[in-house]
């Protein structure tokens, strides 16, 4: 069993905003024998921390899971030692060696927790992140900018340099497995349970947004790759990589893979082994989710 603090920038349901953080959470909630979400901490990136908190609160109310603690985090330029950061620090200290941090937005809350306790990362079981890149990421011929680590470079540099047992699902490694065509998504979700149909209805707007913008009724479900990796690492190949992490480099999210040196850190950069087995597990996690069902 994984005991998880889920740190996200979920904006599902907000016009023009992504829905993949919510899908990552729903995947975890569809695996109650493998994962327990101890709390959800809200950060900024896809939207402001306040937008993320409001969007996530509505989601939890709709799915009947208001039993999961929901904590507001700091917005840009605010003191990162927020209520969310304190929850992370308190939970890790209460259960040293047990807690997994899953962070799929800015790393502000993890940074705030470290500021509260500089020994915190020594007591975390593992950290799984979505963000950064080690090769260009192209979508419809344009290079996609990194939007998680780069929005708070100081926080990202601190977490990556001081964290322990970090796995990062990078933009370039998640591009192919995260591709989600509308027709496939709607067909699979609507052929399952009422919960599946709820997911299809809740997230369907994003495909229409993308069709207008890019001429392709498909979205990218980046963040789910991180949660599938957490629970099913056998579907991935691990790549421990020496990286030179600086605050300057984090302005673009570049992880700077390099040769081993005294000033580098080892970060695991997993890649999906086979698309078919990965996508089967991803869809099954959503289809197995049940509305209002606790562990």
CORNOR-V769078 format. One line per field, one symbol per residue. burial: # if it has 24 or more other C-alpha atoms within 12 Angstrom, else .. A space follows every 10 residues. Layout:
# CORNOR-V769078
burial->???
This chain:
# CORNOR-V769078
burial->.######### ####..#### ########## ##..###### ########## #######.## ..#.#..### ######...# ########## ###....### ########## #######..# ########## ####..#... ....###### ########## ########## ########## ##..##.### ....###### .######### ......#### ########## ###.##.#.. #######.## #######... ....###### ##.....##. ########## #....
